[in-house]
Amino acid sequence: MFMIADCIDKEDIAILHFPPTEVLHSQEEIKQRKVDAERARFLGNCYTSKVLIQFKDAAGVKQVETTIWAVTETKVILKNNMSIPLHRIIKVHIPDESLKYPNI
C-alpha cells in the first residue's frame, strides 16, 4: 500500500496534530507495522539506515525520510526527540539496500 503523500522534514512533525484513531484496518497490518518499525529501528541504530515513514495526521497523508531511533508501544521516536504515534503510521518502507541484512 503506497499512497501519494506530502514530503515533510522531520522537524515539522512537532507542529502536526494526530487524531486518536487507528489508520490501519486489520490486526495483521498492525502487527506487521510494529515488526517493520522494529526492523527499521535496528537498521537505524546499527547501520544508520534511513527509512520512509508514511503516516496520516489530521490534514492528510504525509511522509518523512528519517532514521528510527526507538519504538515503544505507542510511538516511534526519531532523532531530536521527534516522534510519530504508532497508530497513525500507514507504512514503514525499508529501502532495498537494507535487504543485504537478511537476518534482521
Backbone as a chain_set.jsonl record, in Angstrom:
{"seq": "MFMIADCIDKEDIAILHFPPTEVLHSQEEIKQRKVDAERARFLGNCYTSKVLIQFKDAAGVKQVETTIWAVTETKVILKNNMSIPLHRIIKVHIPDESLKYPNI", "coords": {"N": [[0.846, -1.171, 0.0], [0.892, 1.995, -1.07], [0.593, 5.343, -0.864], [-0.052, 8.572, -2.327], [1.758, 11.164, -0.954], [2.497, 14.071, 1.021], [5.783, 15.226, 1.272], [7.693, 15.82, 4.136], [9.881, 17.614, 6.411], [11.561, 16.13, 9.169], [11.642, 17.766, 11.409], [9.345, 19.239, 11.241], [7.355, 17.653, 12.197], [6.716, 18.105, 14.829], [4.785, 20.116, 14.883], [2.472, 19.023, 13.943], [-0.884, 17.682, 14.11], [-2.233, 14.81, 15.572], [-4.847, 12.646, 15.261], [-6.734, 10.45, 17.516], [-7.48, 8.01, 16.397], [-7.013, 4.774, 14.864], [-5.144, 4.085, 11.882], [-4.872, 1.83, 10.318], [-6.522, -1.207, 9.146], [-6.676, -3.922, 9.884], [-5.757, -6.443, 12.318], [-3.578, -7.915, 11.542], [-2.203, -6.169, 9.769], [-1.524, -4.187, 11.61], [0.146, -5.589, 13.348], [2.222, -6.237, 11.548], [3.155, -3.674, 10.936], [4.38, -2.947, 13.343], [6.446, -4.847, 13.45], [7.892, -4.069, 11.16], [8.636, -1.474, 11.953], [10.28, -2.045, 14.149], [12.328, -3.454, 12.876], [13.317, -1.43, 11.222], [14.215, 0.287, 13.214], [16.341, -1.211, 14.273], [18.028, -1.308, 12.003], [18.523, 1.42, 11.735], [19.87, 2.059, 14.139], [22.085, 0.329, 14.093], [23.184, 0.457, 11.516], [22.813, 2.982, 10.595], [20.743, 3.373, 8.728], [18.317, 4.953, 6.727], [14.751, 5.232, 6.594], [11.566, 5.336, 4.935], [8.811, 6.786, 6.229], [5.426, 6.547, 6.128], [2.616, 8.308, 7.003], [-0.399, 9.468, 8.683], [-1.722, 12.527, 9.475], [-3.939, 14.967, 11.002], [-4.506, 16.506, 8.773], [-3.972, 14.994, 6.5], [-2.268, 12.543, 4.395], [1.181, 12.054, 4.905], [4.766, 11.945, 4.448], [8.007, 11.031, 5.624], [11.509, 10.945, 5.398], [13.761, 9.319, 7.321], [15.658, 8.308, 10.251], [14.827, 5.743, 12.462], [15.015, 5.782, 15.884], [14.021, 4.614, 18.195], [11.385, 2.403, 19.304], [8.314, 2.345, 20.84], [5.461, 1.069, 22.651], [3.541, 2.821, 21.826], [4.568, 4.768, 20.072], [6.911, 5.843, 17.477], [10.203, 6.855, 17.788], [12.18, 9.459, 16.709], [15.225, 11.117, 15.625], [16.383, 13.884, 17.628], [14.348, 13.843, 19.491], [11.869, 13.798, 18.219], [8.678, 12.419, 17.426], [6.319, 9.988, 16.185], [3.008, 8.98, 16.474], [2.369, 5.543, 16.78], [-0.056, 4.417, 15.968], [-0.831, 6.032, 13.894], [0.773, 5.597, 11.77], [1.041, 4.513, 8.499], [2.685, 2.965, 6.87], [5.986, 1.611, 7.048], [8.577, 2.003, 5.04], [11.208, 0.13, 4.058], [14.336, 0.561, 2.614], [15.593, -1.101, -0.36], [18.356, -1.606, -0.247], [18.797, -2.282, 2.357], [18.105, -4.879, 2.475], [20.279, -6.456, 2.301], [20.912, -7.311, 4.738], [19.763, -9.917, 5.757], [18.944, -11.352, 8.062], [17.672, -9.764, 9.83]], "CA": [[0.0, 0.0, 0.0], [1.679, 3.22, -1.148], [-0.282, 6.451, -1.21], [0.607, 9.842, -2.616], [1.882, 11.86, 0.317], [3.346, 15.251, 1.09], [7.055, 15.007, 1.961], [7.979, 16.855, 5.124], [11.096, 17.464, 7.21], [11.216, 15.547, 10.467], [11.467, 18.845, 12.38], [7.973, 19.742, 11.123], [6.436, 16.721, 12.863], [6.324, 18.678, 16.118], [3.623, 21.015, 14.772], [1.334, 18.299, 13.391], [-1.905, 17.162, 15.033], [-2.524, 13.409, 15.301], [-6.083, 12.141, 15.876], [-6.536, 9.225, 18.308], [-7.96, 6.811, 15.719], [-6.081, 3.889, 14.146], [-5.23, 4.239, 10.431], [-4.891, 0.523, 9.655], [-7.823, -1.853, 9.271], [-6.665, -5.286, 10.425], [-4.75, -6.767, 13.325], [-2.4, -8.38, 10.814], [-1.488, -4.969, 9.321], [-0.996, -3.519, 12.808], [1.279, -6.402, 13.802], [3.3, -6.088, 10.568], [3.704, -2.324, 11.106], [5.28, -2.98, 14.504], [7.624, -5.62, 13.018], [8.651, -3.205, 10.249], [9.213, -0.378, 12.733], [11.387, -2.609, 14.941], [13.429, -3.748, 11.938], [13.87, -0.134, 10.839], [14.961, 0.776, 14.379], [17.606, -1.941, 14.307], [18.852, -0.828, 10.888], [18.927, 2.794, 12.035], [20.84, 2.088, 15.227], [23.295, -0.432, 13.773], [23.739, 0.764, 10.194], [22.353, 4.346, 10.272], [19.882, 3.317, 7.545], [17.094, 5.749, 6.758], [13.554, 4.611, 6.044], [10.493, 6.258, 4.579], [7.634, 6.535, 7.062], [4.219, 7.158, 5.592], [1.691, 8.427, 8.131], [-1.534, 10.35, 8.459], [-2.071, 13.454, 10.544], [-5.307, 15.461, 10.84], [-4.66, 17.14, 7.459], [-3.84, 14.056, 5.397], [-1.131, 11.622, 4.347], [2.494, 12.673, 4.793], [5.877, 11.002, 4.572], [9.276, 11.594, 6.058], [12.65, 10.038, 5.31], [14.468, 9.542, 8.569], [16.139, 7.145, 10.986], [14.066, 5.454, 13.68], [15.946, 5.507, 16.979], [13.383, 3.754, 19.198], [9.983, 2.08, 19.096], [7.612, 1.973, 22.072], [4.137, 0.518, 22.369], [2.637, 3.85, 21.309], [5.15, 5.702, 19.102], [8.28, 5.68, 17.002], [10.979, 8.019, 18.184], [13.169, 9.845, 15.717], [16.29, 11.968, 16.136], [15.973, 15.141, 18.263], [13.15, 13.586, 20.287], [10.643, 13.866, 17.426], [8.008, 11.122, 17.443], [5.075, 9.811, 15.446], [2.207, 7.929, 17.112], [2.379, 4.301, 16.013], [-1.382, 4.164, 15.397], [-1.039, 6.914, 12.742], [1.7, 5.193, 10.708], [0.447, 3.649, 7.486], [3.693, 2.008, 6.394], [7.412, 1.9, 7.165], [9.215, 1.468, 3.831], [12.631, -0.122, 4.256], [14.959, 0.542, 1.28], [16.111, -2.387, -0.838], [19.739, -1.826, 0.169], [18.777, -2.895, 3.689], [17.853, -6.311, 2.329], [21.542, -7.191, 2.395], [20.971, -7.792, 6.126], [18.555, -10.75, 5.72], [18.564, -11.946, 9.338], [17.16, -8.713, 10.713]], "C": [[0.897, 1.242, 0.0], [0.782, 4.32, -1.663], [0.545, 7.666, -1.587], [0.591, 10.658, -1.329], [2.751, 13.097, 0.164], [4.617, 14.9, 1.842], [7.287, 16.163, 2.93], [9.332, 16.588, 5.772], [10.704, 16.94, 8.579], [10.989, 16.611, 11.54], [10.042, 19.402, 12.361], [6.949, 18.836, 11.802], [5.913, 17.309, 14.166], [5.072, 19.544, 16.041], [2.373, 20.311, 14.23], [0.372, 17.844, 14.492], [-2.26, 15.74, 14.612], [-3.808, 12.981, 16.024], [-5.832, 10.821, 16.611], [-6.925, 7.929, 17.599], [-6.843, 6.069, 14.98], [-6.268, 4.068, 12.638], [-5.272, 2.906, 9.679], [-6.184, -0.217, 9.988], [-7.805, -3.231, 9.909], [-5.559, -5.46, 11.46], [-3.461, -7.24, 12.672], [-1.553, -7.197, 10.331], [-0.825, -4.254, 10.498], [0.23, -4.264, 13.326], [2.477, -6.236, 12.86], [3.945, -4.711, 10.67], [4.706, -2.294, 12.254], [6.567, -3.728, 14.159], [8.508, -4.759, 12.122], [9.331, -2.064, 10.99], [10.406, -0.865, 13.555], [12.587, -2.929, 14.052], [14.11, -2.454, 11.513], [14.671, 0.481, 11.984], [16.328, 0.105, 14.453], [18.547, -1.439, 13.214], [19.352, 0.588, 11.139], [20.01, 2.856, 13.091], [22.153, 1.407, 14.86], [23.969, -0.001, 12.478], [23.409, 2.177, 9.722], [21.545, 4.403, 8.975], [18.638, 4.179, 7.751], [15.965, 4.954, 6.127], [12.564, 5.707, 5.69], [9.275, 5.869, 5.41], [6.466, 7.29, 6.45], [3.182, 7.146, 6.711], [0.586, 9.422, 7.807], [-1.763, 11.221, 9.686], [-3.494, 13.938, 10.291], [-5.56, 16.039, 9.452], [-4.551, 16.174, 6.293], [-2.59, 13.213, 5.489], [0.161, 12.404, 4.115], [3.55, 11.578, 4.832], [7.129, 11.752, 4.954], [10.346, 10.524, 5.892], [13.54, 10.329, 6.507], [14.998, 8.222, 9.122], [15.268, 6.964, 12.214], [15.06, 5.058, 14.762], [15.362, 4.583, 18.033], [11.931, 3.521, 18.799], [9.404, 1.686, 20.449], [6.279, 1.353, 21.69], [3.237, 1.529, 21.685], [3.232, 4.776, 20.252], [6.495, 5.235, 18.593], [8.994, 6.986, 17.298], [12.095, 8.227, 17.173], [14.243, 10.692, 16.388], [15.698, 13.278, 16.684], [14.636, 15.027, 18.982], [11.84, 13.844, 19.537], [9.995, 12.489, 17.502], [6.731, 11.168, 16.625], [4.285, 8.725, 16.173], [2.132, 6.698, 16.206], [1.037, 4.063, 15.316], [-1.698, 5.055, 14.191], [-0.108, 6.571, 11.58], [1.007, 4.195, 9.787], [1.437, 2.561, 7.079], [5.087, 2.528, 6.689], [8.066, 1.209, 5.974], [10.716, 1.357, 4.07], [13.282, -0.225, 2.88], [15.554, -0.813, 0.935], [17.539, -2.651, -0.391], [19.821, -2.476, 1.535], [18.54, -4.391, 3.616], [19.143, -7.127, 2.345], [21.796, -7.679, 3.817], [19.772, -8.719, 6.339], [18.094, -11.281, 7.067], [18.002, -10.941, 10.314], [15.658, -8.704, 10.666]], "O": [[1.59, 1.5, 0.984], [0.267, 4.238, -2.778], [1.711, 7.774, -1.206], [-0.452, 10.822, -0.695], [3.622, 13.164, -0.703], [4.551, 14.337, 2.934], [7.101, 17.33, 2.584], [9.863, 15.48, 5.693], [9.634, 17.269, 9.091], [10.227, 16.385, 12.48], [9.584, 19.972, 13.352], [5.792, 19.224, 11.962], [4.78, 17.032, 14.559], [4.366, 19.69, 17.039], [1.328, 20.943, 14.077], [0.764, 17.648, 15.642], [-2.553, 15.487, 13.444], [-3.85, 12.957, 17.254], [-4.831, 10.151, 16.357], [-6.718, 6.849, 18.151], [-5.863, 6.668, 14.536], [-7.395, 4.19, 12.16], [-5.671, 2.87, 8.515], [-6.857, 0.093, 10.971], [-8.829, -3.671, 10.431], [-4.569, -4.728, 11.473], [-2.373, -6.993, 13.191], [-0.329, -7.214, 10.466], [0.303, -3.775, 10.386], [1.23, -3.649, 13.698], [3.613, -6.109, 13.317], [5.159, -4.589, 10.508], [5.766, -1.679, 12.139], [7.656, -3.294, 14.534], [9.726, -4.718, 12.297], [10.475, -1.722, 10.691], [11.423, -0.177, 13.647], [13.732, -2.697, 14.442], [15.338, -2.386, 11.45], [15.694, 1.124, 11.749], [17.345, 0.766, 14.667], [19.722, -1.176, 13.471], [20.486, 0.917, 10.791], [20.966, 3.62, 12.958], [23.221, 1.861, 15.272], [25.191, -0.085, 12.355], [23.692, 2.532, 8.578], [21.648, 5.366, 8.216], [17.998, 4.138, 8.801], [16.183, 4.118, 5.25], [12.714, 6.858, 6.1], [8.772, 4.75, 5.301], [6.513, 8.507, 6.276], [2.904, 6.099, 7.297], [0.631, 10.121, 6.795], [-1.972, 10.719, 10.791], [-4.19, 13.374, 9.447], [-6.703, 16.064, 8.996], [-4.997, 16.497, 5.192], [-1.929, 13.169, 6.527], [0.231, 13.286, 3.26], [3.271, 10.436, 5.199], [7.294, 12.934, 4.655], [10.126, 9.353, 6.202], [14.015, 11.451, 6.682], [14.804, 7.161, 8.53], [14.997, 7.927, 12.932], [15.845, 4.125, 14.591], [16.097, 3.851, 18.696], [11.328, 4.309, 18.071], [9.933, 0.804, 21.126], [6.011, 1.14, 20.507], [2.267, 1.147, 21.029], [2.488, 5.503, 19.593], [7.137, 4.362, 19.177], [8.458, 8.074, 17.085], [12.842, 7.31, 16.834], [14.172, 10.951, 17.59], [14.635, 13.717, 16.243], [13.884, 15.998, 19.07], [10.809, 14.085, 20.166], [10.7, 11.488, 17.631], [6.144, 12.227, 16.401], [4.829, 7.659, 16.463], [1.862, 6.812, 15.01], [1.004, 3.56, 14.193], [-2.72, 4.86, 13.534], [-0.193, 7.189, 10.519], [0.465, 3.181, 10.227], [1.077, 1.39, 6.96], [5.347, 3.727, 6.595], [8.105, -0.019, 5.904], [11.404, 2.36, 4.259], [12.832, -1.017, 2.052], [15.965, -1.572, 1.813], [17.907, -3.806, -0.174], [20.803, -3.151, 1.845], [18.754, -5.099, 4.6], [19.099, -8.356, 2.398], [22.778, -8.376, 4.073], [18.839, -8.339, 7.047], [16.923, -11.636, 7.198], [17.869, -11.234, 11.502], [15.024, -7.892, 11.34]]}, "num_chains": 1, "name": "protein.A"}
